[in-house]
């Protein structure tokens, strides 16, 4: 699995605009994920632009472990499941602690056409 494209945001509106641009160049919503420490924010942004969150379907059996994990552990496991190393997942989760929201795009071939 290749490493997904990552963008971090403080501004939800900029994130929504970027997701719309990606959709316009043909990247499927199935390849665009939104993740933050705040589940309500993640769902609100993802629903607003028809993007995905990383849920049990993407995580397979690791999702059972997450039922009993701290939020940070759950987020790191989710990021590792879509192709990030443990160290990368820790770095991104640390930024989520500061209120950032992330967009991950797994269609790395098509995303190369984008900015």
DSSP file (Angstrom, degrees, kcal/mol; ACC not computed):
  #  RESIDUE AA STRUCTURE BP1 BP2  ACC     N-H-->O    O-->H-N    N-H-->O    O-->H-N    TCO  KAPPA ALPHA  PHI   PSI    X-CA   Y-CA   Z-CA
    1    1 A X              0   0    0      0, 0.0     2,-0.1     0, 0.0     3,-0.1   0.000 360.0 360.0 360.0 129.2    0.0    0.0    0.0
    2    2 A X        -     0   0    0    104,-0.2     2,-0.2     1,-0.1   106,-0.1  -0.470 360.0 -92.4 -81.9 156.9    1.4    3.4   -0.9
    3    3 A X        -     0   0    0     -2,-0.1    80,-0.1     1,-0.1    -1,-0.1  -0.483  44.7-122.2 -69.5 128.8    1.5    6.2    1.5
    4    4 A X        -     0   0    0     78,-0.3   102,-0.2    -2,-0.2     2,-0.2  -0.270  27.7 -99.1 -67.6 157.2   -1.6    8.5    1.2
    5    5 A X  E     -A  105   0A   0    100,-2.4   100,-2.0     2,-0.0     2,-0.4  -0.553  43.1-154.5 -69.6 141.6   -1.4   12.2    0.5
    6    6 A X  E     +A  104   0A   0     -2,-0.2     2,-0.4    98,-0.2    98,-0.2  -0.977  19.8 173.3-125.4 135.3   -1.8   14.2    3.7
    7    7 A X  E     -A  103   0A   0     96,-2.1    96,-2.6    -2,-0.4     2,-0.4  -0.995  16.6-151.7-134.9 136.2   -3.0   17.7    4.2
    8    8 A X  E     -A  102   0A   0     -2,-0.4     2,-0.3    94,-0.2    94,-0.2  -0.840  15.6-172.5-108.2 148.7   -3.6   19.3    7.6
    9    9 A X  E     -A  101   0A   0     92,-2.7    92,-2.7    -2,-0.4     3,-0.1  -0.969  33.4-177.9-138.9 148.8   -6.2   22.0    8.3
   10   10 A X  S    S+     0   0    0     -2,-0.3     2,-0.6    90,-0.2    -1,-0.1   0.557  83.4  68.0-104.5 -29.2   -7.3   24.4   11.0
   11   11 A X     >  -     0   0    0      1,-0.1     4,-1.7    90,-0.1     3,-0.2  -0.834  64.6-162.2-101.8 115.3  -10.0   25.8    8.7
   12   12 A X  H  > S+     0   0    0     -2,-0.6     4,-2.5     1,-0.2     5,-0.2   0.828  90.8  58.5 -64.1 -32.4  -12.9   23.4    7.9
   13   13 A X  H  > S+     0   0    0      2,-0.2     4,-2.2     1,-0.2    -1,-0.2   0.896 105.1  48.9 -67.1 -39.6  -14.0   25.6    5.0
   14   14 A X  H  > S+     0   0    0     -3,-0.2     4,-2.4     2,-0.2    -1,-0.2   0.902 111.2  51.2 -64.5 -41.1  -10.6   25.3    3.2
   15   15 A X  H  X S+     0   0    0     -4,-1.7     4,-2.3     2,-0.2    -2,-0.2   0.932 109.9  48.9 -60.5 -46.8  -10.7   21.5    3.8
   16   16 A X  H  X S+     0   0    0     -4,-2.5     4,-2.1     1,-0.2    -2,-0.2   0.904 110.7  50.8 -60.7 -41.7  -14.2   21.3    2.2
   17   17 A X  H  X S+     0   0    0     -4,-2.2     4,-2.1     1,-0.2    -1,-0.2   0.905 110.2  49.5 -63.4 -41.7  -13.0   23.4   -0.8
   18   18 A X  H  X S+     0   0    0     -4,-2.4     4,-2.4     2,-0.2    -1,-0.2   0.895 109.6  51.1 -65.1 -40.1  -10.0   21.1   -1.3
   19   19 A X  H  X S+     0   0    0     -4,-2.3     4,-2.3     1,-0.2    -1,-0.2   0.901 108.9  51.4 -64.6 -39.7  -12.2   18.0   -1.2
   20   20 A X  H  X S+     0   0    0     -4,-2.1     4,-2.1     2,-0.2    -1,-0.2   0.903 109.1  51.0 -62.9 -40.4  -14.5   19.5   -3.7
   21   21 A X  H  X S+     0   0    0     -4,-2.1     4,-1.2     2,-0.2    -2,-0.2   0.920 109.3  50.6 -61.4 -43.7  -11.5   20.2   -6.0
   22   22 A X  H ><>S+     0   0    0     -4,-2.4     5,-2.3     1,-0.2     3,-0.5   0.910 109.7  50.1 -61.8 -42.1  -10.4   16.6   -5.7
   23   23 A X  H ><5S+     0   0    0     -4,-2.3     3,-1.5     1,-0.2    -1,-0.2   0.891 106.0  57.4 -61.3 -39.1  -13.9   15.4   -6.6
   24   24 A X  H 3<5S+     0   0    0     -4,-2.1    -1,-0.2     1,-0.3    -2,-0.2   0.761 104.2  51.3 -66.0 -25.4  -13.9   17.6   -9.6
   25   25 A X  T <<5S-     0   0    0     -4,-1.2    -1,-0.3    -3,-0.5    -2,-0.2   0.340 128.7 -95.1 -95.0   8.5  -10.7   16.0  -11.0
   26   26 A X  T < 5S+     0   0    0     -3,-1.5     2,-0.6     1,-0.3    -3,-0.2   0.602  71.9 147.9  98.0  12.2  -12.2   12.6  -10.6
   27   27 A X      < -     0   0    0     -5,-2.3    -1,-0.3    -6,-0.2    -2,-0.1  -0.721  48.1-123.1 -83.3 125.2  -11.0   11.3   -7.2
   28   28 A X    >   -     0   0    0     -2,-0.6     3,-2.1     1,-0.1     4,-0.2  -0.298  10.1-124.5 -66.7 145.6  -13.6    9.1   -5.7
   29   29 A X  G >  S+     0   0    0      1,-0.3     3,-1.3     2,-0.2    23,-0.4   0.761 110.6  69.8 -59.9 -23.3  -15.1    9.9   -2.3
   30   30 A X  G 3  S+     0   0    0      1,-0.2    -1,-0.3    21,-0.1    21,-0.1   0.635  98.9  48.6 -69.3 -12.6  -14.0    6.4   -1.4
   31   31 A X  G <  S+     0   0    0     -3,-2.1    75,-2.5    74,-0.1    76,-0.5   0.352  97.1  82.0-106.8   3.6  -10.4    7.6   -1.6
   32   32 A X  E <   -B  105   0A   0     -3,-1.3    20,-2.5    73,-0.2     2,-0.3  -0.949  57.2-178.1-116.9 123.9  -10.8   10.7    0.6
   33   33 A X  E     -Bc 104  52A   0     71,-3.1    71,-2.4    -2,-0.5     2,-0.4  -0.919  13.4-158.4-122.9 146.8  -10.8   10.5    4.4
   34   34 A X  E     +B  103   0A   0     18,-2.5    20,-0.4    -2,-0.3     2,-0.3  -0.975  17.6 173.7-122.3 137.2  -11.2   13.1    7.1
   35   35 A X  E     +B  102   0A   0     67,-2.1    67,-2.9    -2,-0.4     2,-0.3  -0.989   8.0 147.5-149.3 135.2   -9.9   12.6   10.6
   36   36 A X        -     0   0    0     -2,-0.3    65,-0.1    65,-0.2     6,-0.1  -0.930  56.2-101.4-151.0 174.3   -9.7   14.7   13.8
   37   37 A X  S    S+     0   0    0     63,-0.5     2,-0.8    59,-0.3     3,-0.1   0.767 106.2  74.3 -70.2 -25.0   -9.8   14.2   17.6
   38   38 A X     >  -     0   0    0      1,-0.2     4,-2.7    58,-0.1     5,-0.2  -0.797  65.9-165.0 -96.3 105.5  -13.4   15.5   17.6
   39   39 A X  H  > S+     0   0    0     -2,-0.8     4,-2.7     1,-0.2     5,-0.2   0.868  89.9  53.0 -57.9 -38.9  -15.7   12.8   16.2
   40   40 A X  H  > S+     0   0    0      2,-0.2     4,-2.6     1,-0.2    -1,-0.2   0.921 111.0  46.2 -64.1 -42.9  -18.5   15.3   15.8
   41   41 A X  H  > S+     0   0    0      2,-0.2     4,-2.7     1,-0.2     5,-0.3   0.929 112.3  51.0 -63.9 -45.4  -16.3   17.7   13.8
   42   42 A X  H  X S+     0   0    0     -4,-2.7     4,-2.6     1,-0.2     5,-0.2   0.940 114.0  43.7 -57.1 -49.8  -15.0   14.8   11.7
   43   43 A X  H  X S+     0   0    0     -4,-2.7     4,-2.9     2,-0.2     5,-0.3   0.906 113.0  52.1 -63.8 -42.5  -18.5   13.6   10.9
   44   44 A X  H  X S+     0   0    0     -4,-2.6     4,-1.9    -5,-0.2    -2,-0.2   0.932 114.7  41.2 -61.0 -47.6  -19.8   17.1   10.2
   45   45 A X  H  X S+     0   0    0     -4,-2.7     4,-1.1     2,-0.2     6,-0.2   0.940 116.7  48.4 -67.2 -47.1  -17.0   17.9    7.7
   46   46 A X  H >X>S+     0   0    0     -4,-2.6     5,-2.5    -5,-0.3     4,-0.7   0.919 114.0  46.5 -61.2 -44.6  -17.1   14.5    6.1
   47   47 A X  H 3<5S+     0   0    0     -4,-2.9     3,-0.4    -5,-0.2    -1,-0.2   0.867 106.9  59.2 -65.1 -36.0  -20.9   14.6    5.7
   48   48 A X  H 3<5S+     0   0    0     -4,-1.9    -1,-0.2    -5,-0.3    -2,-0.2   0.753 120.9  24.8 -66.3 -24.8  -20.8   18.2    4.3
   49   49 A X  H <<5S-     0   0    0     -4,-1.1    -1,-0.2    -3,-0.6    -2,-0.2   0.258 108.7-112.4-123.5   9.5  -18.6   17.2    1.4
   50   50 A X  T  <5 +     0   0    0     -4,-0.7    -3,-0.2    -3,-0.4     2,-0.2   0.902  68.3 142.5  59.7  44.0  -19.5   13.5    1.1
   51   51 A X      < -     0   0    0     -5,-2.5     2,-0.2    -6,-0.2   -18,-0.2  -0.502  46.5-106.1-102.2 177.9  -16.0   12.3    2.2
   52   52 A X  B     -c   33   0A   0    -20,-2.5   -18,-2.5   -23,-0.4     2,-0.3  -0.628  13.7-148.8-102.7 159.8  -15.2    9.3    4.3
   53   53 A X        -     0   0    0    -20,-0.2     2,-0.9    -2,-0.2   -18,-0.1  -0.835  38.2-102.0-112.1 162.6  -14.1    8.7    7.9
   54   54 A X        +     0   0    0    -20,-0.4     2,-0.1    -2,-0.3    24,-0.1  -0.771  59.8 162.1 -88.0 111.1  -11.9    5.7    8.7
   55   55 A X    >>  -     0   0    0     -2,-0.9     4,-1.6    23,-0.1     3,-0.6  -0.420  55.4 -69.5-119.7-167.0  -14.3    3.3   10.3
   56   56 A X  H 3> S+     0   0    0      1,-0.2     4,-1.8     2,-0.2     7,-0.2   0.807 123.9  62.6 -58.2 -32.5  -14.5   -0.4   11.1
   57   57 A X  H 34 S+     0   0    0      1,-0.2    -1,-0.2     2,-0.2     3,-0.2   0.928 110.0  39.2 -60.2 -45.0  -14.8   -1.4    7.4
   58   58 A X  H <4 S+     0   0    0     -3,-0.6    -1,-0.2     1,-0.2    -2,-0.2   0.781 118.0  50.5 -74.1 -26.8  -11.3    0.0    6.6
   59   59 A X  H >< S-     0   0    0     -4,-1.6     3,-1.6     1,-0.2    -2,-0.2   0.658  80.2-174.0 -91.9 -16.2   -9.9   -1.2    9.9
   60   60 A X  T >< S-     0   0    0     -4,-1.8     3,-1.3     1,-0.3     4,-0.3  -0.331  70.5  -5.8  59.1-133.3  -10.9   -4.8    9.9
   61   61 A X  T >> S+     0   0    0      1,-0.3     3,-1.3     2,-0.2     4,-0.8   0.725 123.0  74.4 -70.6 -21.7  -10.1   -6.7   13.1
   62   62 A X  H <> S+     0   0    0     -3,-1.6     4,-1.6     1,-0.3     3,-0.3   0.784  82.4  72.1 -61.5 -23.9   -8.2   -3.8   14.6
   63   63 A X  H <> S+     0   0    0     -3,-1.3     4,-1.0    -7,-0.2    -1,-0.3   0.833  90.2  58.3 -62.6 -31.1  -11.5   -2.1   15.2
   64   64 A X  H X4 S+     0   0    0     -3,-1.3     3,-0.5    -4,-0.3     4,-0.5   0.905 105.1  50.0 -63.9 -40.2  -12.3   -4.5   18.0
   65   65 A X  H >< S+     0   0    0     -4,-0.8     3,-1.3    -3,-0.3    -1,-0.2   0.881 104.9  59.0 -62.6 -38.2   -9.1   -3.4   19.7
   66   66 A X  H >< S+     0   0    0     -4,-1.6     3,-1.2     1,-0.3    -1,-0.2   0.736  87.6  73.0 -67.9 -23.0  -10.2    0.2   19.4
   67   67 A X  T << S+     0   0    0     -4,-1.0    -1,-0.3    -3,-0.5    -2,-0.2   0.839 109.1  34.1 -58.1 -30.8  -13.4   -0.3   21.3
   68   68 A X  T <  S+     0   0    0     -3,-1.3    -1,-0.3    -4,-0.5    -2,-0.2   0.276 103.9  98.1-108.3   9.8  -11.2   -0.5   24.4
   69   69 A X  S <  S-     0   0    0     -3,-1.2     2,-0.0    -4,-0.1    -3,-0.0  -0.570  77.4-101.9 -98.8 159.6   -8.5    2.0   23.4
   70   70 A X     >  -     0   0    0     -2,-0.2     4,-2.3     1,-0.1     5,-0.2  -0.330  42.4-104.1 -66.2 160.8   -8.0    5.6   24.2
   71   71 A X  H  > S+     0   0    0      1,-0.2     4,-2.5     2,-0.2     5,-0.2   0.901 121.0  52.0 -57.7 -44.9   -8.9    8.1   21.5
   72   72 A X  H  > S+     0   0    0      1,-0.2     4,-2.4     2,-0.2    -1,-0.2   0.905 109.6  49.0 -60.8 -42.3   -5.2    8.7   20.6
   73   73 A X  H  > S+     0   0    0      1,-0.2     4,-2.6     2,-0.2    -1,-0.2   0.919 110.7  51.5 -61.8 -43.3   -4.6    5.0   20.2
   74   74 A X  H  X S+     0   0    0     -4,-2.3     4,-2.1     1,-0.2    -2,-0.2   0.920 110.7  47.4 -60.3 -45.6   -7.7    4.7   18.1
   75   75 A X  H  X S+     0   0    0     -4,-2.5     4,-2.2     2,-0.2    -1,-0.2   0.915 112.0  49.3 -64.3 -43.4   -6.6    7.5   15.7
   76   76 A X  H  X S+     0   0    0     -4,-2.4     4,-2.4     1,-0.2    -2,-0.2   0.922 110.7  50.6 -62.7 -43.3   -3.1    6.1   15.3
   77   77 A X  H  X S+     0   0    0     -4,-2.6     4,-2.0     1,-0.2    -1,-0.2   0.899 108.9  52.3 -60.2 -40.6   -4.4    2.7   14.6
   78   78 A X  H  X S+     0   0    0     -4,-2.1     4,-1.0     1,-0.2    -1,-0.2   0.922 110.7  46.8 -61.9 -44.3   -6.8    4.1   11.9
   79   79 A X  H  <>S+     0   0    0     -4,-2.2     5,-1.9     1,-0.2     3,-0.4   0.890 110.7  51.8 -67.7 -38.5   -3.9    6.0   10.2
   80   80 A X  H ><5S+     0   0    0     -4,-2.4     3,-1.3     1,-0.2    -1,-0.2   0.875 103.9  59.5 -63.4 -36.1   -1.7    2.9   10.3
   81   81 A X  H 3<5S+     0   0    0     -4,-2.0    -1,-0.2     1,-0.3    -2,-0.2   0.804 104.7  48.8 -64.7 -29.7   -4.4    0.9    8.7
   82   82 A X  T 3<5S-     0   0    0     -4,-1.0   -78,-0.3    -3,-0.4    -1,-0.3   0.363 135.3 -76.0 -95.8   7.5   -4.5    3.2    5.6
   83   83 A X  T < 5S+     0   0    0     -3,-1.3     2,-0.3     1,-0.3    -3,-0.2   0.530  85.1 127.6 123.6   5.6   -0.8    3.1    5.1
   84   84 A X      < -     0   0    0     -5,-1.9    -1,-0.3    -8,-0.1     2,-0.0  -0.653  55.4-116.8 -94.1 151.4    1.1    5.3    7.5
   85   85 A X     >  -     0   0    0     -2,-0.3     4,-2.6     1,-0.1     5,-0.2  -0.313  32.5-105.8 -72.6 165.9    4.0    4.1    9.7
   86   86 A X  H  > S+     0   0    0      1,-0.2     4,-2.2     2,-0.2     5,-0.1   0.903 122.2  50.9 -59.0 -42.1    3.7    4.1   13.5
   87   87 A X  H  > S+     0   0    0      2,-0.2     4,-2.1     1,-0.2    -1,-0.2   0.905 110.5  47.8 -65.4 -42.7    5.9    7.2   13.7
   88   88 A X  H  > S+     0   0    0      1,-0.2     4,-2.7     2,-0.2     5,-0.2   0.928 111.2  51.1 -63.5 -44.3    3.9    9.1   11.1
   89   89 A X  H  X S+     0   0    0     -4,-2.6     4,-2.4     1,-0.2    -2,-0.2   0.893 109.7  50.5 -60.9 -39.9    0.6    8.2   12.8
   90   90 A X  H  X S+     0   0    0     -4,-2.2     4,-2.0     2,-0.2    -1,-0.2   0.906 110.6  49.4 -63.7 -41.6    2.0    9.5   16.1
   91   91 A X  H  X S+     0   0    0     -4,-2.1     4,-1.5     2,-0.2    -2,-0.2   0.929 113.9  44.6 -64.3 -45.9    3.1   12.8   14.5
   92   92 A X  H  X S+     0   0    0     -4,-2.7     4,-1.9     1,-0.2    -2,-0.2   0.895 112.1  51.9 -67.1 -39.2   -0.3   13.4   12.9
   93   93 A X  H  X S+     0   0    0     -4,-2.4     4,-1.5    -5,-0.2    -1,-0.2   0.874 105.8  55.8 -65.1 -35.3   -2.2   12.4   16.0
   94   94 A X  H  X S+     0   0    0     -4,-2.0     4,-0.5     1,-0.2    -1,-0.2   0.888 107.3  49.1 -62.0 -39.5   -0.1   14.9   18.0
   95   95 A X  H ><>S+     0   0    0     -4,-1.5     5,-1.6     1,-0.2     3,-0.9   0.843 105.4  57.5 -69.2 -33.0   -1.2   17.6   15.6
   96   96 A X  H ><5S+     0   0    0     -4,-1.9     3,-2.0     1,-0.3   -59,-0.3   0.842  96.7  63.5 -63.8 -32.2   -4.8   16.5   16.1
   97   97 A X  H 3<5S+     0   0    0     -4,-1.5    -1,-0.3     1,-0.3    -2,-0.2   0.792  99.0  55.7 -58.7 -27.2   -4.2   17.2   19.8
   98   98 A X  T <<5S-     0   0    0     -3,-0.9    -1,-0.3    -4,-0.5    -2,-0.2   0.315 130.2 -94.6 -90.8   7.5   -3.7   20.8   18.8
   99   99 A X  T < 5S+     0   0    0     -3,-2.0    -3,-0.2     1,-0.3     2,-0.2   0.533  77.1 142.3  96.1   6.8   -7.1   21.0   17.1
  100  100 A X      < -     0   0    0     -5,-1.6   -63,-0.5    -8,-0.1     2,-0.4  -0.495  37.6-149.6 -81.7 152.7   -6.0   20.2   13.5
  101  101 A X  E     -A    9   0A   0    -92,-2.7   -92,-2.7    -2,-0.2     2,-0.3  -0.942  14.6-146.9-118.4 144.1   -8.1   18.1   11.1
  102  102 A X  E     -AB   8  35A   0    -67,-2.9   -67,-2.1    -2,-0.4     2,-0.4  -0.846  10.0-155.1-117.2 148.2   -6.6   16.0    8.4
  103  103 A X  E     -AB   7  34A   0    -96,-2.6   -96,-2.1    -2,-0.3     2,-0.4  -0.982  13.7-169.1-114.8 132.0   -7.5   14.9    5.0
  104  104 A X  E     -AB   6  33A   0    -71,-2.4   -71,-3.1    -2,-0.4     2,-0.5  -0.979   3.9-163.9-120.5 134.4   -5.9   11.7    3.6
  105  105 A X  E     -AB   5  32A   0   -100,-2.0  -100,-2.4    -2,-0.4   -73,-0.2  -0.973   8.0-175.4-122.4 119.2   -6.2   10.7    0.0
  106  106 A X        +     0   0    0    -75,-2.5     2,-1.8    -2,-0.5     3,-0.2   0.618  67.2  85.9 -90.5 -13.4   -5.5    7.1   -0.9
  107  107 A X     >  +     0   0    0    -76,-0.5     4,-2.0     1,-0.2    -1,-0.2  -0.590  54.2 168.1 -85.3  77.9   -5.8    7.4   -4.7
  108  108 A X  H  >  +     0   0    0     -2,-1.8     4,-0.7     1,-0.2    -1,-0.2   0.730  66.0  60.3 -70.6 -22.7   -2.2    8.6   -5.1
  109  109 A X  H >4 S+     0   0    0     -3,-0.2     3,-0.5     2,-0.2     4,-0.2   0.958 112.8  35.5 -68.0 -49.5   -2.1    8.2   -8.9
  110  110 A X  H >4 S+     0   0    0      1,-0.2     3,-1.7     2,-0.2     4,-0.2   0.829 109.4  63.5 -74.0 -31.7   -4.9   10.7   -9.5
  111  111 A X  H >< S+     0   0    0     -4,-2.0     3,-1.7     1,-0.3    -1,-0.2   0.732  86.0  74.7 -68.5 -19.3   -3.9   13.0   -6.7
  112  112 A X  T << S+     0   0    0     -4,-0.7    -1,-0.3    -3,-0.5    -2,-0.2   0.753  89.6  60.0 -61.5 -23.4   -0.6   13.7   -8.4
  113  113 A X  T <  S+     0   0    0     -3,-1.7     2,-0.4    -4,-0.2    -1,-0.3   0.623  92.0  86.3 -77.9 -12.3   -2.6   15.8  -10.9
  114  114 A X    <         0   0    0     -3,-1.7   -92,-0.0    -4,-0.2   -93,-0.0  -0.719 360.0 360.0 -96.3 138.4   -3.7   18.1   -8.0
  115  115 A X              0   0    0     -2,-0.4    -1,-0.1     0, 0.0    -3,-0.1   0.503 360.0 360.0  -0.8 360.0   -1.7   21.1   -6.8
